[in-house]
Amino acid sequence: YGDGAMIGMPAGDLVVPELREEVARREEMAFAGEPQRYETIIVCADGDRRTVAISTAPLREVGQITGVVASLRDVTEEPRARDAVAQSEARYRNLFETAPDAIFTLDKRATFTSANLATCQVTGYAREELLGRSILGLLEEEEVATVKAHFKEALAGTAERYECHFYRKTGDRRVASVTNTPMLRGNDVIGVLAIVRDLTADRAREEALVRSEARYLRLVESASDAIFTIDSDGRVTSVNRALERAIGRSRGEMFGMRFIDLIEASDRDAVWSHFEAELRGERVRGEIRYRDAQESLRVGSVTMTPIVEEGRVTGCLGIVRDMTEERTLAEQLLQ
């Protein structure tokens, strides 16, 4: 409204029709001497509706209430801001609670101040059992000093990442990866936010894989049959000791060689056709001839099996058994 345009206008005319009765009741209470604080919706000259916070106080002259002093503050955007904050907090809470990793906060004494559901699942403690409890009591005793040092670094403002062992409520020993981040209020560190991932199962799988690979290596290296692998170009990628002994060459010499060059020249075309069939996914069995360390001609039975990775053949595994003595004995028996 322009200057002076509102003078003489009934205050109720500024209020949306559905709220005029409530505002009139508030005015009566103000004229009765009761200060008022409330919100209502007014209609601007251009028709725009705004939410306002109103504070009124009685105006007295010679002990008599002769009017009301009112102050209005436009709060139209405040509900939206409050809703946005509420939504943001709800999203944070949802992320906090549904995160697969354990997330919790600690005060400066390393005491739990909050914990998500994953923290309870990882530790085996209910939330009520964790809040107010020191995290140091969950740690392996030998690692407490190290964890304290990392915690102090976080309190000094440096994010820390490390591994440690802790015990579940059931007494199970677990290994975890921990990330500590300083929690700031202004420029002051008020605590630490920790994200913990239980690595116990991963470590068990890694150790099992290492043991499996070690067993595989021992089996391959101690096998009496010659074992080798080749890539899709027909080049040698690994050999065992039996193959080194059989042809009198070291694995260093053979790595990267075309395997076909290790076979008697007259047999190479036939063996290469078998290799091509293997690359199509077929398992091939046959015989090959090769020269040993003394350049004597040997006969071997060979089995070639495709190596499949991510759905495609990337090479093959070959196993060769020396049949020379058996073949000689068979010929002698035949004679």
Summary of the structure (lengths in Angstrom):
residues: 335
radius of gyration: 41.5
end to end distance: 125.8
largest distance: 145.0
contacts: 869
relative contact order: 0.06
helix: 40%
strand: 36%
